[in-house]
Amino acid sequence: MSFTLGQSTQSTFLYFLFIIASLYIDVILLKMLIAIMGSTFASRKLVAEEIKVKDHLRFLLDNWHLMDYALRDKS
């Protein structure tokens, strides 16, 4: 990137401004990424409990016929 066209009286200021703007944009994008990942984690955490219960019920239904072997004395 060349800021030295013409007399280039402001090239040092323009390089400084470019570096500051680049760092600022990086910080903003990282904050956005952290916010997106945080909301995704929160929504998945709510669904995780439902998925766990559903999997346990599916396991029970798949193995219902084995209940007589596991529990001989049902009292």
Summary of the structure (lengths in Angstrom):
residues: 75
radius of gyration: 30.5
end to end distance: 82.8
largest distance: 97.0
contacts: 127
relative contact order: 0.05
helix: 79%
strand: 0%
